[in-house]
Amino acid sequence: MISPLEARYYRRRMPLLWWARRRSYAFFMLREVSSVFVAWFVVEILLLVRAVARGAAAYEGFLDAMAHPAVIGVNLVALAFVLLHAVTFANLTPRAMIVRVRGRRVPARAVLASVYVGWLVVSAFLTWLVLA
Amino acid sequence: MGADEHITLRIARYRPDEGEAEPTLADYDVPLRRDWAILDGLNYIKDELDGTLSYRWSCRMGICGSCGMMVDGEPRLTCATFLTDLAPGPVRIEPLANFPVIRDLIVDLTDFMHKLGKVKPWLIRDEERPVEDGEYLQTPAQLDEFKQFSMCINCMLCYSACPVYGLDNSFVGPAAIALAHRYDLDSRDEGDRQRLTILAQPEGVWDCTFVGECSAACPKGVDPAGAIQQVKLAAAQEAAKSLLLPWRSR
């Protein structure tokens, strides 16, 4: 039950555009929105797989659709957001993960460096897979 | 800086006992002195200009955690925020965001007090050793594991900076989770599992979306956002373990 004193408390509500009031909040929202673009790329890959499964004509049709300037434009924006997503995600890793090797704590910088090296290795492998 | 220089403090006043339904801003001119923090300005107002102004303070040196307020919209300790850094003003001073206001600059912290108790921030042992066996010993390296989290002074700046808590105050929140994690990391403690069952609830760590502002606001260099993510990882590992090896979970 609420006491007479509590009934007189002034309770504030966060405004709808709370994230627009501070730069760090706005950047956070940008990072949250980036997940939509990650999902967009997943959908594109699924469409690619479907087109390949349906045969050569469907695959050609998919490539034509992808070459449309509007799609290229959206994909460029999506790429920027996915990079933002990946970089911010990687940068937060050392704070979320305490890594120990032989009982000793690995410095945050080393954890961060290994994340980026891992990313580089996977990217190099995928590039080789596509180009070779 | 001349002896007669002044700065305006624009302070939120809320006096429900006088029938006020919402806070209003009132201007007070206080001397702008090089060694004055905002708290000194508030004390000047209380002593010289208006004795009815209400606010909490105690130590004046960033230890007690009482004097947290919103300064120009940012959560700050008013004893550690200097007037000269905010000149020429006016400086807007409001009660800590995300908490109900009792009067003027005083907020109600009961919600936090309940949550803090819920996460069991004390040493838990499976079996207490008898007192005559002496202290539980700890190496400096074991102390370093949790020391930063023990620096929390419960000033609530992190709760004021956290939009998740602001939007839905069922979230346990940054300081309570950081303090729970402090005991999880303590080599003398055996209560991880008890705390995890509380923190792994939806309104525990999983409410956090890692905005990270709690750590940015902390005046003591604690990283509550990091603590929350570490607990998330521990909770996820525990869940995976009990799924893969159900016979091993207690």
Interface residues (C-beta under 8 A of the other chain):
Chain A: L5 E6 R8 Y9 Y10 R11 R12 M14 W18 W19 R21 R22 S24 Y25 F28 E32 L92 R95 A96 M97 I98
Chain B: Y14 P16 D17 E22 P23 G73 A97 N98 P100 V101 I102 D108 P163 G166 L167 T209 F210 V211 G212 E213 A216 D223 A225 G226 Q229 Q230 K232 L233
